[in-house]
Amino acid sequence: MTKFTRRQFIRTSGSVIAGATVAPLAGLKNLTVAPSDTVNVALIGCRSMGFGDLENALRIDGVHCIGLCDVDRNVLEDRAADIEEMTGERPQLYGDYRELLENSDLDAVIVGTPDHWHCLITVHALQAGKHVYVEKPLANSIAEVDIMKKAANHYGKVVQVGQQQRSGEHWQKVVEVVQSGRLGKIRDVNLWGNFGYGAGAQPVDNSSVPQGVDYDMWLGPAPDRAFNQNRFHGSWRYYWAYGGGVQTDWGVHLLDIALWAMNVDGAPNSVHSIGGIFSGLNRSMEVADTQTTTYAFNDYNMTWKHTGGLEMGPYNRHYGIAFVGNDGTLVVNREGWEIIPVMDQDDHPRIEPVPFQEGDSSYHDVHAHNWIESIRGNETPNTPIEAGHLAASYAHWGNLSYLTGDTLKWGRDGKLVDEHEYADIIKPDYRSPWTFPSV
Ligand SMILES: NC(=O)c1ccc[n+]([C@@H]2O[C@H](COP(=O)([O-])OP(=O)(O)OC[C@H]3O[C@@H](n4cnc5c(N)ncnc54)[C@H](O)[C@@H]3O)[C@@H](O)[C@H]2O)c1
């Protein structure tokens, strides 16, 4: 039973950046909710994806939005009006998440800010005793994802990471097929994400801060820098201080599935990444528009590739994963999956082909439902902190190798070799008065 119309949902759902595709309404169970099952949520970072996450949560009986927080007053007012129209109740509005976290009626927060804010807000929310849904990538650096994992385990609250594909049935099916051995020995796992947005933004001059925006609070722990519309809403992901480009933005979604299917729970043997800003389009960006990262394992390779701006790719898909086995290749993305068999010399397929199977698109709703039911103690998160930590670490190792030109390796002690040489990339230097959290 859903609370809102499909029209309302589509009107307010997020952009296509980083896969915020429109999810149709899922036929979620109409639970009879006891007062003790009421979950009061608030959203921090309301403009795009976070608001989609909130809408998904609000479709579940017993979930109430009691607060919205954003550093852009214009976004805040618009979203408050949206919530009021949907629920008939106006949430309390905040410009500083620390005040929101003091609200003792609040059970849980959704963190929908740019990546450079995920760590501080998540750790502070856990310390305030709130459950968290934090968008992907878990954070914008390796040290931040490490401390977030520690905090999640230490404070014992429910943390769901916004790698929502794990809640999708066709992704679960694909993982099952890969793990069943049906494709034969897997020797190559290729991941690619060729999106139009990956080529950067049209350059614009610095300008004054728009009215209603607390830009100092938007920057938060990131270095002070003049305001530029490109380094702000939506397109912040092209600049290292706030995001990591397509490698982290979309990389985590696909790495998450690849690592899960291949049963990986630690570092690979090595990581090497090459690329640059090669499009020649003179767009505004710091991150790579063209990048190839190779993760070496004992008996297979895993590769991430993006060529921003070119909406085309292998198997006629502009993004996806190909699990290449001796007997067949499984190709998957959000649209669906198929198995292409290897043909023997006598032209016989080594395994049964599987024609294109359409993917289900209800996983955004299922993911929110799974988060709320985990808070209620009835389920456990489909994307726990460990999965968010692993996918983000792989993506950040790719960018670390790209930025330094070094091949990353791990010692017998499990530590990254020469880690101290990368200290300023691994751990951001937080701008005062913000300090790196400790747990
Ligand atoms: N899971 C997915 O498929 C998916 C899809 C898209 C985006 N995302 C993730 O969602 C997050 C948000 O991305 P977006 O595209 O919605 O960004 P956006 O720039 O459109 O929105 C971010 C919002 O956060 C606000 N904000 C910034 N600092 C804040 C602070 N300190 N306190 C409160 N509000 C603050 C901004 O004003 C803005 O309204 C990112 O981490 C992104 O990677 C996930």
The ligand as an ORCA input file, in Angstrom:
! r2SCAN-3c Opt
* xyz 0 1
  N      22.456      5.812     -4.675
  C      22.392      6.422     -5.839
  O      22.022      5.850     -6.856
  C      22.796      7.879     -5.919
  C      22.390      8.655     -6.999
  C      22.739     10.002     -7.006
  C      23.489     10.547     -5.979
  N      23.871      9.751     -4.944
  C      24.663     10.320     -3.830
  O      23.826     11.196     -3.096
  C      24.597     12.255     -2.548
  C      23.982     13.586     -2.967
  O      24.112     13.714     -4.368
  P      23.146     14.709     -5.154
  O      23.348     14.447     -6.589
  O      21.792     14.607     -4.572
  O      23.821     16.128     -4.738
  P      23.149     17.580     -4.799
  O      24.272     18.539     -4.904
  O      22.075     17.628     -5.828
  O      22.420     17.727     -3.384
  C      23.157     17.799     -2.190
  C      22.367     18.656     -1.197
  O      23.117     18.668      0.043
  C      23.078     19.994      0.567
  N      24.169     20.157      1.526
  C      25.503     20.343      1.303
  N      26.159     20.415      2.473
  C      25.243     20.278      3.450
  C      25.295     20.274      4.876
  N      26.450     20.423      5.540
  N      24.157     20.124      5.576
  C      22.957     19.989      4.939
  N      22.839     19.990      3.578
  C      23.969     20.121      2.869
  C      23.171     20.870     -0.666
  O      22.781     22.194     -0.427
  C      22.215     20.116     -1.611
  O      20.892     20.530     -1.416
  C      26.014     12.041     -3.036
  O      26.774     11.394     -2.069
  C      25.838     11.157     -4.250
  O      26.957     10.365     -4.533
  C      23.524      8.437     -4.881
*
